[in-house]
Amino acid sequence: MANQATNHPEATGENKGGPLAGVRVVDLSLLLPGPLCSMYLGDMGADVIKIENPRMPDLTRMMGTRLGPDGKQNIDAKDPDGGAESESGLYLMVNRNKRAITINIKRPEGREVLMKLLEDADVLLEGFRPGTLDAMGIGYEQLKTKFPRLIYCAISGYGASGPYEKLAGHDGNYIGYSGLLGITGLADGAPVIPGFQVADIGGGTLAAVGSILAALYSREKTGRGQFLDISMMDGAFSFLSLHAGEYVASGQSPERGKMDLSGGLPNYNVYRCKDGRYVILGALEERFFRGFLRQVDREDILDGVEMTAAGLAAIKPQIEEIFLSRDRDDWRELFLNPETCLAPVNDIAEAFEDPQLRERGMIQTVQHPRLGEVLQIGSPFRFSDTPCEMRTPPPEHGQHTDEVLREAGFDDASLAELRKKRAI
């Protein structure tokens, strides 16, 4: 598939230097929140060094469906005709613009290598449970004296303090504790796990990106690095800001499926169409709702109706009938009407073909040496003078070990000795 966004600077492959050009990030994180964070920093121009264990790579390399040579899909890892050359789609989506090396930080020699890399590092990113690296002698308190300019960002489930500090967890746990899960779903039904990782990405990745950028700016003024304690539960809880305002004012917890923006209003709701597909009507303001009804010749629906949640509730069956009268794509003309706030409920395949996302450079490809052109979600961060760039494909396990360590001053004999000791 040809690159769909060649008119955008970040899609050309030409390295013009992003806003973080010259910043080095040493990334010990694995799976999703940390690697997606470091990928965004890499998109901005940072030199990201991804560190994995020599014998246990990032598990995302082994998760989910695999992509084979020349874009062949659904490859079985055991397939002799391409399985060995395949790569996990999940890994490919969150690891571009990085150099990958292997270090066994459980071995003292491996920790010495890490310390050498930190001499030139601006950011250390990790996603272990709090205290894990402290026990190895490479936690923030042990590093800050030797590397006072180092920004140490730790992403964890519950943060580095509090009664939940040592608990294991995943996205569902964090949104369960934080109240997000409890308000997600239909009225009078069970809570519904969202179809995406709210706490991992919103509470982990994006909170970490923002914190790292702010810490880099602070360091420009003070000359000092600092510890960034990113809790995915904290970040998830912050998504409640709108509902928290209502709770503080009323003293009442919002009810699942009955809040204005999650099922309570007929003019802000999901509707089934004749063909079983769905649309979302987001005509929250009265003028947009009336504009939609005008387009379908049903302004009469609002005759005598008070524009309150209670008043509007009674007209929902009539709105349902309107949408059930046509197939989803029969509403296409209204999707593009600037005043109706009507949109399709797309699946991922449709989203990848969406003309708005393509025009904005959010659908791109990166050239992989084995797999050919690989689809990527572009960077959501846009800069007019220092655009993000898609420079390099997701690296192989340990692909840049010798390159990076030679830059750090290790010669061939030293590398051989480190391999002998299973430190790299």
Buried (B, 14 or more C-beta within 10 A) or exposed (E): EEBBBEEBBBBBEEEEEBBBBEBBBBBBBBBBBBBBBBBBBBBBBBBBBBBBBBEEBBEBBEBEEBBBBEBBEEBEEEBEEBEEBBBBBBBBBBBBBBBBBBBBBEBEBBBEBBBBBBEEBBBBBBBBBBEBBBEBEBBBEEBBEEBEEBBBBBBBBBBBEEEBBEBEBBBBBBBBBBBBBBBBBEEEEEBEBBEEBBBBBBBBBBBBBEBBBEBBEBBEEEEEBBBBBBBBBBBBBEBBEEBBEBEEEEEEEBBBBBBBEBBBBBBBBEBBBEEEBBBBBBBEEEEBBBBBBEBBEBBEBBEEEEEEEEEBBEBBEEBBEBBEEBEBEEBEEBBEEEBBBBBBBBEEEEBBEBEEBBEBBBBBBBEBEBBBBBBBBBBEBEBEEBBBBBBBBBBBBBBBBBEBBBBBEBEEEBBEBBEEEEBB
